């Protein structure tokens, strides 16, 4: 067992038993660990998720290294190995400097005709560079059997609109201006000061037109279907019809997420000096390319985006960066090699058993939920009966044939992979949905609920300690991966997921009374989390994090119910271990999953953009909120309990 593997396991040695769990459960469960470990200089956070990610990265790095030197590689080994060789050849990358982007930028500098802007934007997209907005395909939210073509607000180089509009980020914005100027200077752009002002002027306009993240959580408001012919008279400066024809988008309609944003982009293109638009385009090409160019630019990109923005002290080793890029570019090829070497079918089978246990417990709770009427409950149970589960890895891995990966062209490999994916997305628009596809690669340390497919998905990467440990007692696993399973199931009935029916379609299937009852509970949860202060004067956004908080509270409730049922069937498991009851170990295990430390700047970024509450609150509030908490930790000072309980399931 290596040091990382040992550190990941559940342990009562990580607890600070001198702390009253009613006063500070998170420190009670994790206090000694928090004292023992510091954030490494090449990290912005150090937590159970990132520690497991580091361990997976070492395994992936070994796979890449071996693939790059293998004499007779198979197809996946060949493209992974060649990609890795190209990423590690920094001498060549540093030698060619800006050569990979010179032709692209020349095309932008030649732009003088405003009517050609949609063509140039489409041309840049088909070379891997997005401007102003994002495109993509996923199941149509109102016809989930076919892929819809989605377009949404984007175009900002900082993490969120708040970095431009909120005075708390003024220092970051000033540093961003310096970064833009430095990159323009390295490229040799004429009059970089003017170009910086042009970029900031356009990005400020885009920020002002962007919806806040909490508004992006409303699936109905962000679904605006438009036939292609309707686009003739909309967003005229943007000329989306011409843009879409240029990229050969095959289906007959698009789904615009935020029409008012696209209207503002259209006005920018119609009214802004064309030189300003050129500068904005050049900036996007340079900035999106920066991590893959020569050292001077890479270092400047790291200085701003990691050191200043997040507080990271030093760059990661080159091989780690290479592994991340390969996973992001050809992740299912790398994932196939990972699964073949490191993922056992035994873990998959044990996971299936636990999923079924959790599903049984959820079904039972759903049948008996008091605030939901019979009509809505019947539909909710029907939806639940249609839930599907994916564990470990896809039934079929993605085919990358046709994608050129060269051992001597890192930049080309990155952007050809991006173009390959863009074309895959465009070409499937309007076609039947492939329900075997995954949204995460197999080594990913995460899980997800997909409302459009009514499915929960658990990649192989997360089926390891501290989430899932075959060597540990059942209460610890129910508190770890059991809580994660129940969390993902609960997403089907959170403030977003509840809008989708058993077929994954966005539709109104709740009675008005039950919708009001749900919203009453949801408002209490939003108020509770919105009252939590993570830094002096910095509170959680209760609305942005509402779905994840509902899933955490519901997840702990359902996983605990499943454990109690499991213990009832297996009374021989009801024994104290390390001085703690099974129920106590369940709650402690849940909290230990969220143990970690994080840099202050990263906290500020996540509070702004992340739909999850900070880890401290994830490891504490759902435990405190549980109806059995007082009984399970009887003997401690209950007067220290801080929050009113909110019952969902």
PyMOL commands that set and color helices and strands:
alter all, ss='L'
color gray80, all
select helices_A, chain A and resi 3-8+12-14+25-36+48-69+75-88+90-96+99-109+114-125+162-165+167-187+192-209+215-217+228-233+240-246+259-271+274-292+295-310+318-342+345-368+374-385+410-427+460-462+474-493+497-499+512-530+546-569+571-573+582-593+600-609+615-618+621-625+629-632+638-640
alter helices_A, ss='H'
color red, helices_A
select strands_A, chain A and resi 45-47+133-140+143-153+225-227+253-256+388-392+447-450+455-459+533-535+538-539+596-598
alter strands_A, ss='S'
color yellow, strands_A
deselect
rebuild
show_as cartoon
